[in-house]
Amino acid sequence: MTTASVETPHRVSDVEHGESAQRPLWHRLLLGTPAEPRWARPGLIGLLLVTAALYLWDLTASGYANDFYAAAAQAGTQDWKALLFGSLDAGNSITVDKPPAAMWVMGLSGRLLSFSSFSLLLPQALMGVGSVALVHAAVRRWSGPAAGLLAGAVLAVTPVAALMFRFDNPDALLVLLLVAAAYCTARATEIGSGWWLAGAGVALGFGFLTKMMQALLVLPALGLVFLIAAPIGIGARLVASVGAVAALVVSGGWFVALVALWPAASRPYIGGSTDNSLLELALGYNGLGRVLGNSGNHGGGPGGPGGPGGIPGFGGTTGITRMFGTAMGTEISWLLPAALIGLVAGLWLTRRAPRTDRTRAGLVLWGGWLLVAAVVFSYMQGTMHPYYTTALAPAIAAVVGISLRELWIRRVHLAARATLAVLSAGTGVWGFALLDRAPHWYPALRWIVLIGAVAAAAALLLRAANPGRLTAVIATAAVVFSLLGTTAYTLATVATPHTGGIPVSGPNGDGMRWTGHPGSGRPFGLPGAPGVTIPPNGAGMMPPDGMTPPNGLPAPNGSDPGSTDHQPSEPNSLGDGHDGFGGPGVAGNTALQALLRTAGTHWAAASIGSMAAVPLELSTGTSIMAIGGFTGGDASPTLDQFEQYVAGGRIHYFIPGGMGGPGGGGGNGSSITDWVRTHYTAITVGGNTIYDLTRPVQ
């Protein structure tokens, strides 16, 4: 196959722009320009409307979704400093273990609309629609409207994307910013614009303030495509690249500098860091720790949570097949084989194209993004939750749209038709395999996907070279059957409420959480996947191997987790309910909630870690100190600081037995708990034992 006879996508001329400008605005918005096919603009409008309906449908069914980030968003509606720093509580004791950009969006939404599940999740859904629109716009510029619509549709019906665009984790904002950076890079590469490239740097800088180092995974691809394909001299390309890096550093570094210069005593402790530094958090726990498996990170493979086999919620075993495995496969890999094959085919087809060829540039941009991020995710030794793969969805979608367009316009060649047939049949076979992982969920669907895709592949091979309506029908059938599996899984995701720390897509719905009650012997892990048994020893909800509570902390019921004596030293403060990773039953204690609302102190209460603090914060609207942050393992506050808070009348109650998420350790929870038990009076409220810090022991 050659590229000489293939026309590039039609560009709108200045004359056509002039003709378009004379048309009414509504006409241009609905029907587009004369250079566009009549179906292009209505198709885009339809795509965005369907995407909006998909992401907004029954949006509040998941409640606050991830309570941890919801509590920070609520705090941001109550206090401007909490909004600025992304504090977990309005009292500003500690931040969440991520930078605050996503909290800014959700907190401002809560301030405008009044804090609720809807105001929390609405920005996420709108960011999803925006991401689809930007992917369409970027792909359309270089590969035409059909490729743009297909790319947008693939992103919209990727299960993990639908999951995250209806959830309050930072990933929705991250994806939007990454796609915005790719769009700016495409515009910059067209004309060699340093300003557009600087815009990409700004987007990545704010991506850094959303999920830190993960935002930089796309940087190699964005830089490479500009250096390769921008229609200016190499010196100008290098200067523009340096400017874009400077824009990235400024847009991401200003907040790092602000935190460093702000007096530590008058701002919250940086959660997840070892030295109260945002830069250390970026390089440690949220940076190299994720890749290398240290700094409090636990991998999903051997030695990680769950023992030799690992657990899906932490990524499973590392390796080249990780994206297709139990943890990641149904989240992201429905069209991943097609994208990889299409990338190779597209690069081969454009191998002799000029340096500035836009089709090849698009493949380098989106394909480079896909390959770098997928390899890093596949071999990360630290924490790798399945929903992280949301960052791959735009790249997969764009590569599929671009490569299919290139193969389709060359379909008169047998090799192109054969590749299209392989893509169709291969996607059907892989869709069958993924659907077979949920064998009792619409069992006929996998056969429909398989048979339809294989039949469409045969028709493509035999008839696609012929013009006419039948060819259009065959192409439509191939697309429909290729997208049927991922679309069904996405619809199941939208129809299912999702809560907890590690949500998963599809018909199972639940994220990783404690399953059952203490001593039940039921597993800890993802629904439908092998878990880790909680031993029925009466020791309470203890984490599986490799996921220990903060060092020295008592078990949730007051006993020593390593002791054979399981008699509680006080009534069980956890109760029967559980939230997130197994948060205590105080969350449903209405008597305790009513008491906290009348506390009248800076912090109504304090507890070890986030699992007790967060649900009480959300249910009462008060500020609850999470000692040690998310895991309970951060060194904040110290015992001396806590004593000073109590002496100053700033904390009213202490709730014992709380603990954070997995991987805690090294905090001050044990010493604070012992000090409180020694010096203050225990009271029982609604069946839970708490301590009144205004009533010293006589």
N, C-alpha and C positions, 0 to 999 in steps of 0.2 A: 504493500500500500504506500502511496505517496501523499504528500500534502499540497502539491502544487496546484491542483485543481479545486481545492476546497476553499470556499469563500469564508472570510472572517465575519463575525456578527456585524450586522448593519449598524453603522454609527449615524447618529442624527446630525445632519448638516446644519450650517448656520441659517440657510434658507428655510429649512424645515422648522428650526427653532423660531424663526420669524413668523412663519405661518401659524405655528402652534400658539405663539403669544397672542395672536389676534382672536383666538377662540375663547369663549367664556371659561372662567376658572373651573366651574363644575364639570364642564366638558373635558378639560384637560385632566382633571383628577380621576374621572370615571372611565374615560376612553383612551387616555394617553395621547401620545404624539402621532403624527402621520407615519413616522418611521416604524412604529410598533405594529405588530399584528393586532387585529381587532380584538382578539381574545386575551391579549397579554395583560392589560390593565384590569379588566373584570376578573381575570384569573387571580391576580394578586389580591384584589379586594376580597374575593371569595376565600382565598387561602388565609388571609389575616382574620377574617370574620370566623371562620371555622376554628382556627387556632385559639382565638379569644374565647369562643364558646367552650372549647375543650378544656382550657386552663382555668376558666372562671366558674365552670359548672360546679355547683354545690361546694364552693370553695371552703366554707367553714366547717365541713364535715370532720376535718382533722383537728378541730379545736385550735389550740396553740401549737400543734405539731411538735416541734422541738422546744420543750419548756425552757431549756437553758438559754437559748437565744431570745425566746419570747420574753423572759424575765428582764434581759438586758434592754430590749426594746421598750418594755414598760417603764423601766427605770429612766430611760432617755426621755420619756414623755413627762416625767416628774421633776427632772433636774437637768439643767443645761450642761453642767460639768459631766454628769453621767452620760449624756448623749455624746459629748465630745470624745470622751475616753473609751466609750463602750463598756461602762461599768455594769457589773452583774446586779448591783443594787443601787438604789437612789442615794444611799448613804455614802457611796463611793469607797467601799473598803477594798474592792478588788475588781479587775476587769475580766471579761471573758478571755479565753485563751486564743483569740484571734484579733487582728486589728479591727478597727471599728467601722469601716466604710459601710458594710451591710447594715450595721446597727443604726447608722445615720439615716439610711433610707427608711427603715422600718419605724424608727423613732419619730422621724418627721411626719410620716404617714399617720402615726398614732396621735401626734399633736394636732394635725389638721382634721382628722376624722373621728377623734376620740378612740382611745386604745381598745381594741377588740380583736377577735380572731380575723375578722374581715380586713380591718386596717393593717393588720400584721402581714397577711398573705396577699393582699391585693397588689402591692408593688412587685412581688415575685411573679405573679401571673402576667402582669404588664411587661415585665422584663423579658419574659418568655416570648410574648408577641413581638417585642422589639428585636429580639435576637433572630427570630424567623425572618422578619422584614429586612434586617441588615444582611443576613446570609443571602437572601434572594437578591438584594441590591448588588452585593459584591460579585456574586457569580454571574448575574445578568450582564454586568458591564463588559465582561470579557467573553462570555459564552452564550449570550442570548437569553431571551425570556423563558424559553422552555426549560433550559438547564437551571435557570434561577428558580422557577416554580418548583421543579423537582427537588432541588436542594432544600428549599424552604419546607416543603412537605415532609421530606425525610427527617429533618430536624424536629418538626412538630410532632411526629409520631414515633420518636425514639422513646422507649419507656422511661429510661432514667432521666431524660430531659423533662418529660411530663411530670415525673415525680418531684424533681427539684424546683420546677417552676410553680409548684403548688405547696411548697414547703419553705420554712423560714431559715434554713441553713444559708451560709454566704454564697453558695455555688451559683445561684441564679444571677446575682450581680456579677460574679466573676465571669461567667459565660458571656453575658452581655458586653462587658468591657473587652474581653478577648476578641469577640466578633467585631466590635467597634474598631479595635486596633487593626484587625485584618482588613476591614473596609478602608480605613485611612491609608493603609499601606498600598492597597490596590490603586487608590486615587493618586497616591504619591508616585507610584511606579509608572503610571500612564504618562505623566508629563515631567517626571524628575523633580517633583515639588518637595522642597525641604520642609515647608509648612505642614503639608499633609503628613509627612513622615513624623514631624514633631507631634502632631495630633495623635499618631499611633503611640508615641512614647508617653504622652500624657495618659492615654487610656491604660497602658500597661502599668504606669505608676500608681494609678488608683486601683488597678487590679492587685498590685502589691499590698495596698492598704485594705484589701478585701480578704485575700488568702495567701499573702506573702509570696514565698518562692514559687508556688504553683503557677502564678501568673507569668513567670519568666520562661516557662517551658516552650512557649510559642516564639520567644525572641529569636532563636536561631533561624527559623523559617522566614520570619518577617524581614530580618536583616538580609538574609541571603537573596531573597527575591528582588529586593531593591538594588542590591549590588550587581545582580546578574542582568536585570531587564530594564532598569530605568534608562530612558533615551537621552542621557547626558554623559559627559566624560567621567572617567574613573575618579579624577580628583574631586569633581563636584559631588559624585555619589558618596565618596568618603566623608566629605565635609558635612553633607546632609545627614549621614548616619551618625556622626559625632554629635550633631545638634539634637538628633532624636534621643540619643542616649542621655544627653544633658537634660532634656525635657522629662525623660523617665525618672532620672535621679531627683530632680526638683519636685515633681508631682508626687513621688512616693516618699521622698526623704524629708519633706517639710514636717510631716507629723512625727517622724522618728526624732528629728531635732527638737520639736516642741516637747515631746515626752522627756528627752534627755535634759533640756534646760529648765523644765518646770520643777520647782522644789518637790522632792519626793514626799515630803511630809504633808503637802497640800493637794496631792492627787492620789488616785487609787493605785494600789500595787498592780503591776503588769502580770496578769494571770498566765501561768504556764512558763514563765521565765524563772531562772535561778538567781538572778541578781537585780530584779526589778527594772529590767532594761528591755525595750521593744526590739532593739537590734539583736540582743542575745536570743530573744524569742524567735526572731526571723531566721537566725543562723542555726539555732539549736533545735528546740522542740518542734517548731514549724518549718525547719529547713533541712539541714543535713541529717537531723535525727530521723526524719521521715524516710530518707533515702537509705541511710546506713543502719537504722534500727537502734539508735541509742537515744539519750535525752528523754527518757520516759516513754518512748514509742515501743509498741509491741506489734510484731508482724503476725501474719496469719498462717505461716508455714511452720515447719519443725522448730520447736522451741518457743513458739508464740502461744497465744491463748488457745487452749484446747489440746495442747500436747502435740504428738507427732503429726497428726493430720491437719492441725489447725482448725479454724472455724471460718465459714464463708464471710462473716461480718468483718473480719480483719484481712480479707484478701485471698486466703488460701495460699497454697504453695507458690513460690515465685517461679518464674520461668517464662519462656516464649509463648506458652499456651495459656497463660493466666487470664488474658482477656476473654478467652473462650470457655473458661472453667465454670465450676459450680457457682462461684461468687459473682463473677462478672458477666457471664455469657448472656443471660436473659436481660441484663441491664442495657448492654451496649452493642453486642456483637451480631445482631440480626443482619446487618448489611456490611459488616467489617470485612468479610472475605471478598465481597463484590468491590468494595473500595480499594482494597489492596491490589486485586487483579486489574481493576480499572486504572489505578495509578501507574502500574507497570506498562499497561497497554498505551495509555495516553502519553507517557514519556517516550515510548518507542515511536509512536506516530509523529511526535514533534522533534525527533532527534536532530533533524537537519534544518529546523526552522531558524530564522534569524535570532540574534541575541535578545532582541526586544519582543519576541513573539509572546502575545498575551495568554494564549492557551497554555503554553508551557509554564509561563510565569504563575498562572493560577494553580497549576498542578504542583509546582514547587512550593508555593505559599501554603496551600491547604494540605498537600501531601507531606511536606516537611513538618507542619504542625502535628499531623496525625502520627507520623513515625516517631518523632522525638518523645511526644507525650506517652504514646503506647509503650515504647521501650522502657521509659522511666517507671511507669506504672507497673509494668510486668516484673521488673527486677527490684523494686523498692523492698528493703528489708524491714522497714518500720511500718507504722500504721498506714494501711491502705484500705479504706472503706469502699464498698462497691459504688456508692454514689459519686465518688471522685471522678468516675469515668464520664460524668456529664461533660467534662471539658473536651472529650473526644468527639462528642456528637456533632458540633458544627463542621469539623474537619471531614468526618465521614460523609456527611450530607453533601458538602461542597464537592468532594472528589467524585462521589457517585454522579452528581449532576453534570459535572464537566466531562468526565470520561464517557458516560453514556451518550452525551451529545456528539462527542468526537467519533465514537464508533458508529453511531446512527447515520451521520452524514456520509460515512464511507461504506454503507451497507451493501453497495453493489459489489464490493470485494468479498470473496468467500471468507477470508481470514477475519474480517470485521464481523460478519454475520456469525461465524463460529464463536468468536469471543462473546458476542451478545448472548448467544445460546448458552454458553458456559456460565455466564453471569446469572442468567435466569434460572437455569437448572440448579446451579450451585446454591443460589439463595434459597430455592425451594427445599433442597435437601437439608441445608443447615437450619432452615426454619422448622422443618420436621423434627430435627434432633432437639432443638430448643423447646419446642412445644411438648415433646415427649418427656421433658423433665417435670411437667405437671400433668401426669397421665390421666387424671380424673377430671381435668378441666376441659370441657368441650372436646372430647377425644376425636371426634370426626374432623375437627379443624385442621389437624396436622396433615391428614390425608388430602383434604381439599387443597391446602397449600402445596403439597408435594406434587400431586397429579396435575394441578393447574399450571404450576411453574414449569414442570417438565414438558407438558403439552405446548405451552407457549414457546419454550426453547426450540422444540422441533419445528414449530411453525415459523419462527424467526429464521432458522437455518434454511428452510425450504422456500419461503415466500417473501421474506422481507425485502429482497432486491426489487420486487415488482411494485410499481406505483399504484395508488388507488386506495379506496376506502378499506379494503380488506387488510392492507398493510397497517393502516392506522388502528384498526381493531386489534390486530395482533400485538402491536406495540403497547396499546392500552392494557390488554390482557396481561402482558408480561409485567408491566409496572404494578398492576393491581395485585397479582398473585405474589409478587416479590415483596410488596408492602403489607400483605394481609396479616402475616404473623405478628410483625412488630406493631401494626395498628391495633390488632386485637389485644395484645398485651398492654398497650398504652391505654386503651379504653378500660381494661380491667384495673389498671393503676388509678385512673381518674375516678372510677366507681368505688374505690376502696379507701376508707380513712387511713391515714398514716400518722403515727406518733412514735416517739422514742428517739434514741440517739443515733441509730443506724437504720434508717428506713430502707426498704427494698421495694422494687416495683413488681407489678404483676398481680395475679389473683390472690396470692397469700397475704399481701398487704402489710403485715406487721414488720416492724424493724427488729433489730436485735435487742432483747430485753430479758429480764428475769422471767422465766416461765414457771408458773406454779408458786407455791408458798414454801417457806423454809422447811427443809427436811422432807420435801415431797419426792426427791429423787428424780424430778423431771428436768429436762435439759435446758441449758443456756445457749441460745443461738438463734439462727434464723428458722422461721417456720418451714417445715418440710426438709430441713437439712440436719445432718448429725450435729448434736450439741454436746455440751459437757455436763455431766450429771452433777447436780448439787447433792452431796451426800446427806442421807437422812440421819444426821448425828445431833440434830437439835441446836447446832451452833449458829443458826440464822442464815441469812442470805449471804454466803461468802462467795467471793469470786472464784472462778476456775483457776487452775495453775497458770502462773504468769500474770495474773491480774489481782494482785494483793491489795488489801486496803492500806491506807497510810500507815507507815511504820509505827508500831507501838500503839495503834488505836485499838480500843476494845471492839469485839464483835458487836453487831448491831443490837444484840439483846443484853449487852453488858458483860458477856463472858469473854475469856481469852480465846481467840480462834485457834491457838495451838494447844490449848489445854484439854485434858480429858474430863475436866469438871465443867459441866455445861449448865450449872445452876446459875440463873441470872442474879446479878447483885442488886437489881432493882426491877420493877415491872417493865416489861418489854415496851420500849418507846416507839417501836416501829408499827405495831398494829398489823392488820392483815393486808391492807392495800399496798400497791406498789406502782411506781411511775418510772418512766425512762429506763435506766439500768437497774431498777429495783429500789426506787426511792421509798422512804418510810411511809407508813400508814398515817402519819400526822397530816398528810395532805387532805384527807377527808374528815378530819376532826373539826366539826363545826364549832364546838365549844372553844377549842384552842384558837380557831380563827377569830371568833368574836373577842376573845381576850387580847389577842395581838392588836386588833384594831383600836383598842383603848389604851395601848401601851404609852403613847405620848412621848417616846424617847427617839433619839436620832436613829437608832436601830431598834425595832420592836423586839428582836430576838437574834440569837446567834446559834449556829449549828455547824458541825464538822462537814465540810464539803457542800456540794450543791444539791444533793438529792433530797434533803429536807428543806433547805432554804428556798429553792426555786418554786416548788408548788405552793408553798405558803405565801411567798411573795406575790404570785399571780392571783391567788384566791383572796388575799386580804388587801392588796394594794399598799402594803407597808414595806419598809426596808428591812431585809433579813440579811445579816452578815453570814456569808459562806466562808467559814474559817478554812484556809488552805485552797480556796477556789474550787474549780471543777472536780478535781480528784481528791481534794483534801490534803494534797501533798505540798502545796506552795508554802513558803516560809512567811506567811502573812495571815494574821498579825502574830507577832511574838507574844510570849506570855506576859512580858512587861507591858507591852502596848495594850494587851487585852485588860490587864489589871487597871491600867490608867483609864481606859474607856469605862470600865465598871465604876471606878472611883468617881469619875466625872458624871455619872448618871446617864451615860449615853446608850447603854444596852439594858433592856429590862429583863429579858428572859434568856435562858440557855436551854436548848433542846438537845439532849444527849443522844448518842447512838447514830447520828447522821453520818453519812460517808459520801464520798464523791463517786465519780465515774471510775472506770477501770484504770489500773496503772498507778494509783495513788501511792505516795510514800514520801517520807522526809519532812512532813509538816510538823506543826506544833499542836496538833489536835489532842494528843495523849496528855501532854502536860497541862493544857488548858482544861481538859475534862477533869483531870485529877484535882486541879486547884478549885474548880467550881464545886465539885462534890464535897470537898473538905470545908469550904467556907460559906456555902449558901444552902438555903432551905429547899428541899425537894417538895413539889406539890403535884397532885394528880389532876389533870384536866381532860375530861372526856376519855379517860382510860389511858392517857399518855402521861408519863412522868417527865416533868420539866423542872427547871430551877428558876426561882425568883431572885434575880440579882440585886434587888432592893431589900432583901430580907436575909441578912447574915445569920449564920448559925449562932445561937446563943450559948 
